[in-house]
Amino acid sequence: MAPMIVGIGVDVVDIERFGRQLERTPGLRDRLFVPAERELNTRSLAARFAAKEAVAKVLGAPAGMNWQDCWIGLDRNGPTVQVKGTVLAVAEAKGVKRWHLSISHDGGIATATVLAEG
């Protein structure tokens, strides 16, 4: 049986505004990002946040989603969606077998597109 598209999510983040939020809100960086992501520059964090938001949209923005249960890794092909816990449970319930991710940042904007395949 051919793979099917479970969902597509897209998000855009204003990098400067996102940076101000990180500065204004102590603990936000720790709440939104896993330790391996936290030390990245603001535009990379904004792109990763856009990717996490896009994942949430694919999954129907489930209540109780733990931001620590979704992170953006890197492999030889580029950025990858990694999930565990609350996000993995919803993804499995929806039949997600594979994630596809494209992220970019330019001109003050970070964007991400996520496609979930079943």
C-alpha positions as CSV (number, residue, x, y, z in Angstrom):
1,M,0.0,0.0,0.0
2,A,1.3,3.4,-0.9
3,P,2.1,5.9,1.9
4,M,-0.6,8.5,2.6
5,I,-0.4,12.0,3.8
6,V,-1.6,12.3,7.3
7,G,-1.3,16.1,7.5
8,I,0.6,19.2,6.5
9,G,1.5,22.0,8.9
10,V,3.1,25.4,8.2
11,D,4.2,28.1,10.5
12,V,6.0,31.5,10.2
13,V,7.8,33.3,13.1
14,D,9.0,36.9,13.2
15,I,12.6,36.4,14.4
16,E,13.0,39.8,16.1
17,R,9.7,39.5,18.0
18,F,10.5,35.9,19.0
19,G,13.9,37.1,20.4
20,R,12.2,39.7,22.5
21,Q,9.8,37.1,23.9
22,L,12.8,34.9,24.9
23,E,14.4,37.9,26.6
24,R,11.2,39.0,28.4
25,T,10.1,35.6,29.6
26,P,12.6,33.8,31.8
27,G,12.2,30.1,31.4
28,L,10.6,30.2,28.0
29,R,13.7,28.9,26.3
30,D,13.8,26.0,28.7
31,R,10.1,25.3,28.3
32,L,10.1,25.3,24.5
33,F,13.4,23.7,23.7
34,V,15.3,20.6,24.7
35,P,18.9,21.1,26.0
36,A,20.5,20.4,22.7
37,E,18.5,23.3,21.1
38,R,18.8,25.9,23.8
39,E,22.2,27.3,23.0
40,L,21.4,28.0,19.3
41,N,21.1,31.5,18.0
42,T,17.8,33.3,17.9
43,R,17.0,32.7,14.2
44,S,17.7,29.0,14.5
45,L,15.5,28.8,17.6
46,A,12.7,30.7,15.8
47,A,13.0,28.2,12.9
48,R,12.8,25.3,15.3
49,F,9.8,26.9,17.1
50,A,8.1,27.3,13.7
51,A,8.8,23.6,13.0
52,K,7.3,22.6,16.4
53,E,4.2,24.7,15.7
54,A,3.9,23.1,12.3
55,V,4.1,19.6,14.0
56,A,1.3,20.7,16.4
57,K,-0.8,21.8,13.4
58,V,-0.3,18.5,11.7
59,L,-1.5,16.7,14.9
60,G,-4.5,19.0,15.4
61,A,-2.8,21.1,18.2
62,P,-3.5,18.5,20.9
63,A,-4.2,19.7,24.4
64,G,-1.4,18.7,26.8
65,M,1.3,18.7,24.2
66,N,4.6,18.9,25.9
67,W,7.1,21.1,23.9
68,Q,9.9,18.9,25.3
69,D,8.4,15.9,23.5
70,C,9.2,17.4,20.0
71,W,12.6,18.6,18.9
72,I,14.5,19.3,15.7
73,G,17.5,17.2,15.2
74,L,20.0,17.1,12.3
75,D,21.2,14.2,10.3
76,R,23.3,14.0,7.1
77,N,20.2,15.0,5.0
78,G,19.4,18.1,7.1
79,P,16.8,18.9,9.9
80,T,14.6,16.1,11.2
81,V,11.5,16.0,13.4
82,Q,12.0,13.9,16.6
83,V,9.1,13.0,18.9
84,K,8.5,11.2,22.1
85,G,5.9,11.1,24.9
86,T,2.8,13.2,24.4
87,V,3.6,14.1,20.8
88,L,4.5,10.5,19.8
89,A,1.3,9.2,21.3
90,V,-0.8,11.5,19.2
91,A,1.3,10.9,16.1
92,E,0.9,7.1,16.5
93,A,-2.8,7.4,17.0
94,K,-3.1,9.4,13.8
95,G,-1.0,6.8,11.9
96,V,2.2,8.9,11.4
97,K,5.1,6.8,10.3
98,R,7.4,9.4,8.9
99,W,8.0,13.1,9.1
100,H,9.3,15.5,6.4
101,L,10.5,18.9,7.3
102,S,11.7,22.0,5.6
103,I,12.9,25.0,7.6
104,S,14.3,28.3,6.5
105,H,15.1,31.8,7.9
106,D,15.6,34.9,5.8
107,G,14.7,38.6,6.0
108,G,13.6,38.5,9.6
109,I,11.3,35.6,9.1
110,A,11.7,31.9,10.1
111,T,9.4,29.4,8.4
112,A,8.8,25.7,8.6
113,T,6.7,23.2,6.6
114,V,6.0,19.7,8.1
115,L,4.5,16.8,6.3
116,A,3.4,13.7,8.2
117,E,3.2,10.5,6.2
118,G,1.4,7.3,7.3
